[in-house]
Amino acid sequence: MESVIRLAIAVGGSALVAFGVCRAADLLARFADARHPETPLWGLLRRCRTPLYVVLMAALLRGTYPVAAARAPLAEHAETMRHVLLLCLIGGGAWLTVRTVAAVVESTYARYAGRSRDAARLRRVRTQVTLIMRVVSVAVGVLAAAAALVTFPSFRTLGTSLLASAGIIGIVAGVAAQSTLSNLFAGFQIAFGDMVRIGDTVVVDGEWGVVEEVTLTFLTVRTWDERRVTLPVSYFTSRPFENWSRGGAEMTGSVFVHCDHTTPVALMRAHLHEFLATCGTWDGRGWDLAVTDTSPTGITVRAIVTAKDADDLWTTRCAVREELVAWLAREHPGALPKVVTAPAADALDGPGEGSRAPRQRRSRPAVRNADRPADTPPE
């Protein structure tokens, strides 16, 4: 009974001390955050409360448990409990390290983002910071797992033979995990080669979207309809893709409208200029309207507009297309494309009129509607 009471006092005392230290650290971080609102470091460090409590609790119990369990029956399990507490201490220490490094890195990035006005450079730094944090997390996890395994005597004895066969195991593992390793190195190449960044607008496999997440092994693209396309990072190092944010977010787009030959192109160009002056998504860098193609049935008019990014360009193109079609239908309905269904002029000329047919064909206006019957001769 006495040993149980001593154990309860040790556990309760350790819990109270750990809670008091964590509470004091949290209040100190809150006070520092209120005094220095320009940096989010102290607010981010408050996320370390739970791992700090685990570390303190495991350390205090590891020191007080042997004293509390000095007598039977708890003494029989003292060594096992010390080992369990050591594993908790290693795991809590790794957790605390990752949280602390993440707070420092995010705080540094937030301060840099507050001073920088270059959106492309911010996306580049954000991508690198994200991948660096993943690398740190993986490295700390591997070291913690290795430290935990070393605490087992059987693994410690096995270490010598494992080191002797490390070369063969490395070759086998490299061959077996060739695709995984290629993705891993491709992730480093993307992070520090500035090929693609978080927030970039890309076109991959015919899908248009924005890069949402970049890891060491895969990359996620959020499409315009809110779908997520997940691709291995090796895709971006082995295949061509479009990066619309590379070299600046400004973009130029075109709108094609099919019209009749009688379309007043000059008036259409003037109306486009007037409309763009009222369009909020047009950035004012440039515009144009010209006839780019012609055919026996009509012409193709191309309007060129600019915008500050891909989203605004898409909105501007849709607005220009709608406005030009509506303007033609309202002001110049005869300029809309038509389908010729009237019979040819040669079929209407009787025999013996071959000498007059060329002159009549040149002077006779073309019939472009089917309002009258096909057997009615033109006026």
HELIX and SHEET records of a PDB file:
HELIX    1   1 GLU A    2  ARG A   35  1                                  34    
HELIX    2   2 LEU A   41  LEU A   45  1                                   5    
HELIX    3   3 ARG A   46  CYS A   48  5                                   3    
HELIX    4   4 ARG A   49  ALA A   68  1                                  20    
HELIX    5   5 LEU A   74  HIS A   77  5                                   4    
HELIX    6   6 ALA A   78  ARG A  115  1                                  38    
HELIX    7   7 ALA A  119  VAL A  150  1                                  32    
HELIX    8   8 PRO A  153  ALA A  164  1                                  12    
HELIX    9   9 ALA A  166  ALA A  176  1                                  11    
HELIX   10  10 GLN A  178  GLY A  193  1                                  16    
HELIX   11  11 SER A  234  SER A  238  1                                   5    
HELIX   12  12 VAL A  265  ALA A  277  1                                  13    
HELIX   13  13 ALA A  310  GLU A  331  1                                  22    
HELIX   14  14 PRO A  333  ALA A  335  5                                   3    
HELIX   15  15 ALA A  345  LEU A  348  1                                   4    
HELIX   16  16 ALA A  357  SER A  363  1                                   7    
SHEET    1   A 5 ARG A 228  PRO A 232  0                                        
SHEET    2   A 5 PHE A 218  THR A 223 -1                                        
SHEET    3   A 5 GLU A 207  VAL A 214 -1                                        
SHEET    4   A 5 THR A 201  VAL A 204 -1                                        
SHEET    5   A 5 GLU A 242  ASN A 243 -1                                        
SHEET    1   B 3 MET A 251  CYS A 259  0                                        
SHEET    2   B 3 GLY A 298  ALA A 307 -1                                        
SHEET    3   B 3 TRP A 287  SER A 295 -1                                        
END                                                                             
